[in-house]
Amino acid sequence: MTEARGSAGPTGATHALHAPGTPCWVSLMVHGLAATQEFYGALFGWEFQPGPQQLGPYVRALLDGREVAGIGQLPPDRHLPIAWTPYLASNDADLTADTVRLCGGTVGVGPLDAAEAGRMAICSDPSGAVFGVWQAAAHRGTAVTGVPGTPAWNELLTFESVTVAKFYETVFAYEEEPVVSADFDYVTLHIDGRPVAGIHGVGNALPRDRGPHWMTYFEVADADETLARITDLGGHVLKPAHDSAHGRVATVSDPEGARFSVIENPR
């Protein structure tokens, strides 16, 4: 992660319509919806209200009354990876889905209307990493960033960055800024000169049981206290907290196995 603060606005910033290509929402599909709400409610202080039910039971997580993320329930017979999925903003979900297909990606769900909230699709890039597409109507996406309990950054973990970066640049018109390093494969994706997401090529360090996947970073006030709380709540620490140029970072999983990272920004 080279730009952990890139997508976060000022403290408590409320966003207007997100520019196309910007991560605008994160959503998690699980088997145990009630237990997952309890975990994240205790961890981040989220409260929940019902959301669109087109794909089954679904709730929106609120922080101080503002929407930050979504959690839905998988059908019992669907054995899909339990994972946080970022949604990338689009002015035309149907056109974006067509472009995904033309560029070698796959559209697994949609495009379809999510009641009056907007229009969505769930896609995968040519390497298999899953992401969402969101065309906003009534629901514009994450309503607050820059405070604990909100998404701070989204990063694609993949084998190598060059090939897949071309896919995302073509579909979403990103500008890219590669890290010039012989032993660090990283590209930061920009919209209008602003960093919005990253692609990290990790080679054989990619987990064999996951393959390429997007990782969401959530901001926390104290990374070490958060890890202790995650363990107490039945989650797991996958990579212990360590200091980085952008703050103290750790990778964890919730009780169902969904991986995410937490970041405590430098004071």
JOLINKA-V198733 format. One record per backbone hydrogen bond with DSSP energy under -0.5 kcal/mol. NH is the residue of the N-H (numbers start at 1). CO is the residue of the C=O. If there is no record, write none. Layout:
nh->(NH/NH)
co->(CO/CO)
This chain:
nh->(6/7/8/12/13/13/15/21/22/24/25/27/28/29/30/33/36/37/38/39/40/41/42/43/44/45/46/47/49/51/56/59/60/61/62/63/66/68/69/70/71/72/73/74/74/78/79/80/83/84/85/87/88/89/90/96/97/98/99/100/101/102/103/104/105/106/108/108/109/111/112/114/115/117/118/119/120/121/122/123/124/125/128/131/132/133/134/135/136/137/137/138/139/140/142/143/144/145/149/150/152/153/155/156/157/157/158/158/164/165/166/167/168/169/170/171/172/173/174/175/177/179/180/181/185/186/187/188/189/190/191/194/196/197/198/199/200/201/201/202/202/203/203/205/206/210/211/213/215/217/218/219/220/226/227/228/229/230/231/232/233/234/235/236/238/238/239/242/244/247/248/249/249/250/251/252/253/254/257/260/261/262/263/264/265)
co->(3/152/5/145/10/145/13/89/19/87/87/85/70/83/72/31/32/33/34/35/36/37/38/39/40/41/40/62/60/58/53/71/49/69/47/66/63/61/61/26/59/28/57/30/72/75/77/78/81/259/27/25/132/22/134/92/93/94/95/96/97/98/99/101/100/124/106/122/122/120/120/118/113/114/114/135/112/133/109/131/106/129/125/123/86/121/88/119/134/117/139/116/117/138/24/67/67/13/219/147/217/217/215/198/155/213/156/200/160/161/162/163/164/165/166/167/168/169/168/190/188/186/178/179/201/184/199/177/197/175/194/191/189/189/154/187/156/185/199/158/200/158/159/202/203/207/207/157/155/153/261/150/263/222/223/224/225/226/227/228/229/231/230/253/236/251/251/249/247/244/264/242/247/262/239/260/236/258/254/252/216/250/218/248/263)
